[in-house]
Amino acid sequence: MEHSERLEVLTTPSRRDGVRLQLEQTIQQMGKKMDLRMRQVPHVESAIEALKNGNCDLIALSAFDWREFDTSGLFIAGVLPRREPTWVLVSDDKPEYLIGQPVIVCNHPLLHRQFLRVRFDSVILTSEEFAESIGKLEEYNALLEDEQVPWLEELRQDKKLDGYIVNRGEHQALPFKARRHTLGLQRENPERSRFVPPPLNGFTLMVARKDFPAHQIEAWCDSGAFIAHRMESAIWDSLPGNISEIVGVFVEQRKVSTILREAKRTKNEQIRDSILDIDQKVKNTVPRLEMKIEILDPLGMVSAAAERVCPVADSHMGMVTLLKEFNFLLEAMSSDNEELAKHYHGLPKEFSEAKPAMLDLGIDYSDSSEDED
């Protein structure tokens, strides 16, 4: 090992988000090349306080912890390669092959709607609703947070439910193996229903004080993941508060050849036109950012979605354009269509009649981020 200054990295006990496990793997790998020390503290607040007081060099946080806790005076020195952000269904079979009207436990409203798009006949309940339905609400309420998913798994093994939907960190934290099925983006199977994940899943942020030389951990980190975290955060912050929990957002840096190959296979002319010039040659071979956003009605029957591919250097304008397209589509689909004053020859009379909105999100429009202080 070459001589280098020791870096001390603080961690916490597993928070079922995948951060602790990824940090351990990174320290084990990079510790062969650098002088690293990992030390555990009881909780996130202790780690942040120790970092601010100069008692360590770095801490690892999830994207949600970075937003939730007071991180003033700190900055994101780097982001580890992103873990798979999609969620999983824990069940004996894939969603399409579950028998009858499967009982599925899901606590996330977006995944609830997306799963109904695949299996409209399923019965989807929150953990509390399921516990109450089997007469075990008091037992469930007495559980610690890290005991809730293992409790569901035991009941699944007892055939009390057909499956449950959790993020990958929660699945990894199970004390025993449980078969999982990815609720993914289905790039290789575009005919299958896709699940654009909730934003900011799968990120491990390396956080430091403002004076920390970030170049020291460049070898650990991934520039694409850093950009994806920044863009997903900006997109999520731009959404009204009343829809933020039912919107899927995904940003990824990808090679041009990969994006073009998928666009050709799925016949996505918009994506192809953004990459190819008039002579059908690639305009620029630099890596692109692929951005996706999606929202669904409560029954999973109607969705509004937008996608954008742009060079990394144009990421801000690409994000602005994506949001404009999405907001325009959302407003158009959520608005009632008034009766047309003129009837067009050759079209049925029904064409000119008033029609209800195509997309009813089933939300309270009075609850908006604009109303917050």
C-alpha positions as CSV (number, residue, x, y, z in Angstrom):
1,M,0.0,0.0,0.0
2,E,1.3,3.4,-0.9
3,H,1.7,5.9,1.9
4,S,-1.3,8.0,2.2
5,E,-3.1,10.1,4.8
6,R,-5.6,8.1,6.8
7,L,-9.3,8.7,6.2
8,E,-11.8,7.9,8.8
9,V,-15.3,7.2,7.6
10,L,-18.3,7.0,10.0
11,T,-21.2,4.7,9.4
12,T,-24.3,3.7,11.4
13,P,-26.1,0.4,11.9
14,S,-28.0,-0.7,8.9
15,R,-31.0,1.5,8.1
16,R,-32.3,-1.0,5.5
17,D,-31.4,1.3,2.6
18,G,-28.3,-0.5,1.3
19,V,-25.9,2.3,2.3
20,R,-24.1,0.5,5.1
21,L,-23.5,-2.6,3.0
22,Q,-22.3,-0.7,0.0
23,L,-19.9,1.4,2.2
24,E,-18.5,-1.8,3.7
25,Q,-17.8,-3.3,0.3
26,T,-16.2,0.0,-0.9
27,I,-14.0,0.2,2.2
28,Q,-12.9,-3.4,1.8
29,Q,-12.0,-2.8,-1.9
30,M,-10.3,0.6,-1.6
31,G,-8.7,-0.3,1.7
32,K,-6.1,-2.2,-0.2
33,K,-4.9,1.0,-1.9
34,M,-5.6,3.6,0.8
35,D,-5.3,3.9,4.6
36,L,-9.0,3.8,5.6
37,R,-10.7,3.3,8.9
38,M,-14.5,2.7,9.3
39,R,-16.1,3.5,12.6
40,Q,-19.7,3.0,13.7
41,V,-21.8,5.5,15.6
42,P,-25.4,4.9,16.9
43,H,-27.3,7.1,14.5
44,V,-27.2,9.6,11.7
45,E,-27.3,12.6,14.0
46,S,-24.2,11.4,15.8
47,A,-22.4,10.9,12.5
48,I,-23.3,14.4,11.3
49,E,-22.3,16.0,14.6
50,A,-18.9,14.2,14.6
51,L,-18.2,15.3,11.0
52,K,-19.0,18.9,11.7
53,N,-16.8,18.8,14.8
54,G,-13.9,17.5,12.8
55,N,-13.9,14.0,14.4
56,C,-13.9,12.2,11.1
57,D,-13.4,12.8,7.4
58,L,-16.5,11.4,5.8
59,I,-19.9,10.0,6.4
60,A,-22.1,7.9,4.1
61,L,-25.7,9.0,3.8
62,S,-28.7,8.0,1.6
63,A,-30.2,10.7,-0.6
64,F,-33.2,10.8,1.8
65,D,-31.0,11.2,4.9
66,W,-29.2,14.1,3.2
67,R,-32.5,15.9,2.7
68,E,-34.0,15.0,6.1
69,F,-31.2,16.0,8.5
70,D,-29.3,19.2,9.1
71,T,-26.3,19.0,6.8
72,S,-25.5,22.8,6.7
73,G,-21.8,23.4,6.3
74,L,-21.3,20.0,4.6
75,F,-21.2,19.0,0.9
76,I,-21.5,15.9,-1.2
77,A,-17.9,15.1,-2.0
78,G,-18.9,12.2,-4.3
79,V,-21.5,9.5,-5.0
80,L,-20.7,5.8,-5.1
81,P,-21.9,3.9,-8.2
82,R,-25.6,3.8,-8.0
83,R,-27.3,0.6,-6.8
84,E,-30.3,-0.7,-8.7
85,P,-33.1,1.8,-7.8
86,T,-36.1,-0.3,-8.8
87,W,-38.2,-2.0,-6.1
88,V,-39.0,-5.7,-5.8
89,L,-42.0,-7.9,-5.4
90,V,-41.4,-10.7,-2.8
91,S,-43.6,-13.6,-3.9
92,D,-43.5,-17.1,-5.2
93,D,-44.0,-16.0,-8.8
94,K,-43.8,-13.0,-11.2
95,P,-46.7,-10.5,-11.1
96,E,-48.2,-11.9,-14.3
97,Y,-48.4,-15.4,-13.0
98,L,-49.9,-15.0,-9.6
99,I,-53.1,-17.0,-9.3
100,G,-56.6,-15.5,-8.8
101,Q,-56.9,-12.1,-7.1
102,P,-53.5,-11.9,-5.4
103,V,-53.3,-10.1,-2.0
104,I,-50.3,-7.7,-2.2
105,V,-49.0,-5.5,0.6
106,C,-47.5,-2.2,-0.6
107,N,-47.0,1.0,1.4
108,H,-45.8,3.2,-1.5
109,P,-48.6,4.9,-3.4
110,L,-46.7,5.0,-6.7
111,L,-45.8,1.3,-6.7
112,H,-49.5,0.6,-5.7
113,R,-50.7,2.3,-8.9
114,Q,-48.0,0.8,-11.1
115,F,-48.7,-2.7,-9.9
116,L,-52.4,-2.3,-10.6
117,R,-51.5,-1.5,-14.2
118,V,-50.0,-5.0,-14.4
119,R,-52.6,-6.8,-12.3
120,F,-55.8,-4.8,-12.1
121,D,-57.4,-7.8,-10.3
122,S,-55.0,-7.7,-7.4
123,V,-56.0,-6.6,-3.9
124,I,-53.4,-4.1,-2.7
125,L,-53.3,-3.1,1.0
126,T,-51.0,-1.1,3.2
127,S,-49.3,-3.0,6.0
128,E,-51.8,-1.5,8.5
129,E,-54.8,-2.4,6.3
130,F,-53.5,-5.9,5.9
131,A,-52.8,-6.4,9.6
132,E,-56.3,-5.1,10.4
133,S,-57.9,-7.4,7.8
134,I,-56.4,-10.5,9.5
135,G,-57.1,-9.3,13.0
136,K,-53.5,-8.6,13.9
137,L,-53.3,-4.8,13.9
138,E,-52.3,-4.6,17.6
139,E,-49.5,-7.1,17.0
140,Y,-48.3,-5.1,14.0
141,N,-48.4,-1.8,15.8
142,A,-46.2,-3.3,18.6
143,L,-43.4,-4.2,16.1
144,L,-40.2,-2.2,15.8
145,E,-39.6,-0.7,12.3
146,D,-37.0,-3.2,11.4
147,E,-39.3,-6.1,12.4
148,Q,-42.2,-5.1,10.0
149,V,-40.9,-6.7,6.7
150,P,-39.8,-9.9,8.4
151,W,-43.3,-10.1,10.0
152,L,-44.8,-9.8,6.5
153,E,-42.5,-12.5,5.2
154,E,-43.5,-14.9,7.9
155,L,-47.2,-14.3,7.0
156,R,-46.4,-14.8,3.3
157,Q,-44.8,-18.1,4.2
158,D,-48.0,-19.0,6.0
159,K,-50.0,-18.2,2.8
160,K,-51.8,-15.2,4.5
161,L,-50.8,-13.0,1.6
162,D,-49.4,-13.5,-1.9
163,G,-46.6,-11.0,-1.8
164,Y,-45.4,-7.6,-0.7
165,I,-43.5,-4.8,-2.4
166,V,-40.4,-3.2,-0.8
167,N,-37.2,-1.4,-1.8
168,R,-34.1,-3.5,-2.3
169,G,-32.5,-2.4,0.9
170,E,-35.4,-3.7,2.9
171,H,-35.3,-7.0,1.0
172,Q,-31.5,-7.3,1.7
173,A,-32.1,-6.7,5.4
174,L,-34.3,-9.8,5.7
175,P,-32.7,-12.4,8.1
176,F,-33.5,-15.1,5.6
177,K,-33.7,-15.6,1.8
178,A,-36.9,-14.6,0.1
179,R,-37.6,-14.9,-3.6
180,R,-37.8,-11.5,-5.3
181,H,-39.0,-10.2,-8.7
182,T,-37.7,-6.9,-10.0
183,L,-40.3,-4.3,-10.8
184,G,-38.1,-2.9,-13.4
185,L,-37.8,-0.6,-16.3
186,Q,-38.0,-3.6,-18.7
187,R,-35.5,-2.3,-21.2
188,E,-34.9,-5.7,-22.7
189,N,-38.7,-6.5,-22.6
190,P,-40.4,-3.3,-23.7
191,E,-43.7,-5.1,-24.2
192,R,-43.9,-5.7,-20.4
193,S,-45.1,-3.0,-18.1
194,R,-42.4,-0.9,-16.6
195,F,-42.0,0.6,-13.2
196,V,-40.3,4.0,-13.3
197,P,-39.0,4.0,-9.6
198,P,-39.7,6.7,-7.0
199,P,-36.9,9.3,-7.2
200,L,-33.6,9.1,-5.2
201,N,-33.4,5.4,-4.6
202,G,-30.1,3.6,-4.7
203,F,-27.7,6.5,-4.0
204,T,-24.9,6.4,-1.4
205,L,-23.6,9.9,-0.8
206,M,-20.1,10.5,0.6
207,V,-20.5,13.7,2.7
208,A,-17.6,15.9,4.0
209,R,-16.9,19.3,5.4
210,K,-16.5,22.1,2.9
211,D,-12.7,22.0,3.1
212,F,-12.3,18.3,2.2
213,P,-10.3,17.6,-0.9
214,A,-12.8,15.6,-3.0
215,H,-10.2,14.4,-5.4
216,Q,-9.0,12.0,-2.7
217,I,-12.1,9.8,-3.2
218,E,-12.5,10.1,-7.0
219,A,-11.5,6.5,-7.4
220,W,-14.4,5.4,-5.2
221,C,-17.1,7.5,-6.9
222,D,-19.1,7.7,-10.1
223,S,-19.6,11.0,-11.9
224,G,-22.7,9.6,-13.7
225,A,-24.3,8.8,-10.3
226,F,-23.4,12.3,-9.0
227,I,-25.2,13.9,-11.9
228,A,-28.1,11.6,-11.7
229,H,-28.6,12.4,-8.0
230,R,-28.4,16.2,-8.7
231,M,-30.9,16.0,-11.5
232,E,-33.4,13.7,-9.8
233,S,-33.3,16.0,-6.7
234,A,-33.9,19.0,-8.9
235,I,-36.8,17.3,-10.7
236,W,-38.4,16.1,-7.5
237,D,-38.1,19.6,-5.9
238,S,-39.8,21.1,-8.9
239,L,-43.0,19.0,-8.5
240,P,-46.0,20.2,-6.5
241,G,-46.1,18.7,-3.1
242,N,-49.5,17.0,-3.7
243,I,-48.1,14.8,-6.4
244,S,-44.6,14.2,-5.3
245,E,-45.4,10.7,-3.8
246,I,-47.1,9.4,-6.9
247,V,-44.5,10.4,-9.5
248,G,-41.7,8.1,-10.8
249,V,-38.5,9.8,-11.7
250,F,-35.3,8.2,-13.1
251,V,-32.1,9.8,-14.5
252,E,-29.2,7.8,-15.8
253,Q,-26.0,8.6,-17.7
254,R,-25.7,6.2,-20.6
255,K,-23.7,5.5,-23.7
256,V,-25.1,6.8,-27.0
257,S,-24.9,3.4,-28.7
258,T,-27.0,1.8,-25.9
259,I,-29.7,4.4,-26.0
260,L,-29.9,4.4,-29.8
261,R,-30.1,0.6,-29.9
262,E,-33.1,0.6,-27.5
263,A,-34.8,3.5,-29.3
264,K,-34.6,1.5,-32.6
265,R,-36.0,-1.6,-31.0
266,T,-38.9,0.2,-29.4
267,K,-39.4,2.5,-32.4
268,N,-39.0,5.6,-30.3
269,E,-38.7,8.3,-33.0
270,Q,-38.3,11.2,-30.5
271,I,-35.3,9.6,-28.9
272,R,-33.8,8.7,-32.2
273,D,-34.2,12.2,-33.6
274,S,-32.5,13.7,-30.6
275,I,-29.4,11.5,-31.4
276,L,-29.2,11.3,-35.2
277,D,-28.8,14.1,-37.7
278,I,-30.6,14.4,-41.0
279,D,-28.2,11.9,-42.6
280,Q,-29.0,9.4,-39.8
281,K,-25.5,9.8,-38.2
282,V,-24.9,10.3,-34.5
283,K,-24.6,14.0,-33.9
284,N,-22.2,13.6,-31.0
285,T,-20.8,10.6,-29.3
286,V,-20.5,12.1,-25.8
287,P,-22.5,10.3,-23.1
288,R,-26.1,11.3,-22.7
289,L,-28.4,11.7,-19.8
290,E,-31.7,9.7,-20.1
291,M,-34.5,11.2,-18.0
292,K,-37.9,9.7,-17.4
293,I,-40.9,10.9,-15.4
294,E,-44.3,9.2,-15.0
295,I,-47.6,9.6,-13.0
296,L,-50.7,7.3,-12.9
297,D,-54.3,7.5,-11.8
298,P,-55.3,5.5,-8.7
299,L,-56.4,2.4,-10.7
300,G,-53.3,2.3,-12.9
301,M,-55.4,2.7,-16.0
302,V,-54.2,6.0,-17.3
303,S,-50.7,7.5,-17.1
304,A,-48.9,10.6,-18.2
305,A,-45.2,10.2,-19.0
306,A,-42.3,12.1,-20.6
307,E,-38.8,11.2,-21.6
308,R,-35.8,13.2,-22.6
309,V,-32.3,12.3,-23.8
310,C,-29.6,15.1,-23.9
311,P,-25.8,15.5,-23.7
312,V,-24.5,15.8,-20.1
313,A,-23.5,19.4,-20.8
314,D,-27.1,20.3,-21.6
315,S,-28.5,18.6,-18.5
316,H,-30.2,21.7,-17.0
317,M,-32.0,22.6,-20.2
318,G,-32.9,19.0,-20.8
319,M,-34.5,18.9,-17.3
320,V,-36.4,22.1,-17.9
321,T,-37.7,20.8,-21.2
322,L,-38.7,17.5,-19.7
323,L,-40.6,19.3,-16.9
324,K,-42.3,21.6,-19.4
325,E,-43.5,18.7,-21.5
326,F,-44.6,16.7,-18.5
327,N,-46.5,19.6,-16.9
328,F,-48.2,20.5,-20.3
329,L,-49.3,16.8,-20.7
330,L,-50.4,16.6,-17.1
331,E,-52.5,19.8,-17.4
332,A,-54.1,18.7,-20.7
333,M,-55.0,15.2,-19.5
334,S,-56.3,16.4,-16.1
335,S,-58.6,19.1,-17.6
336,D,-62.2,18.6,-18.6
337,N,-62.9,19.0,-22.4
338,E,-65.6,21.6,-23.1
339,E,-68.1,21.1,-25.8
340,L,-66.9,22.4,-29.1
341,A,-68.9,25.3,-30.6
342,K,-68.4,23.9,-34.1
343,H,-69.2,20.5,-35.4
344,Y,-66.7,19.2,-37.9
345,H,-68.1,17.6,-41.1
346,G,-67.3,13.9,-41.4
347,L,-66.8,13.4,-37.6
348,P,-69.4,11.8,-35.3
349,K,-71.4,14.1,-33.2
350,E,-69.8,12.7,-30.0
351,F,-66.5,14.3,-31.1
352,S,-67.8,17.8,-30.3
353,E,-69.5,16.8,-27.0
354,A,-68.0,17.8,-23.6
355,K,-65.9,15.0,-22.1
356,P,-64.4,14.5,-18.6
357,A,-60.7,14.6,-18.0
358,M,-58.7,11.6,-19.2
359,L,-56.6,11.5,-16.1
360,D,-58.0,11.8,-12.6
361,L,-55.1,11.6,-10.1
362,G,-57.5,11.2,-7.1
363,I,-55.6,13.9,-5.0
364,D,-56.5,17.0,-3.1
365,Y,-55.4,19.9,-5.3
366,S,-55.6,22.3,-2.3
367,D,-52.5,20.5,-0.9
368,S,-49.6,22.0,-2.9
369,S,-46.0,22.9,-2.2
370,E,-46.9,26.5,-3.1
371,D,-48.9,26.7,0.1
372,E,-45.9,25.8,2.3
373,D,-43.8,28.3,4.1
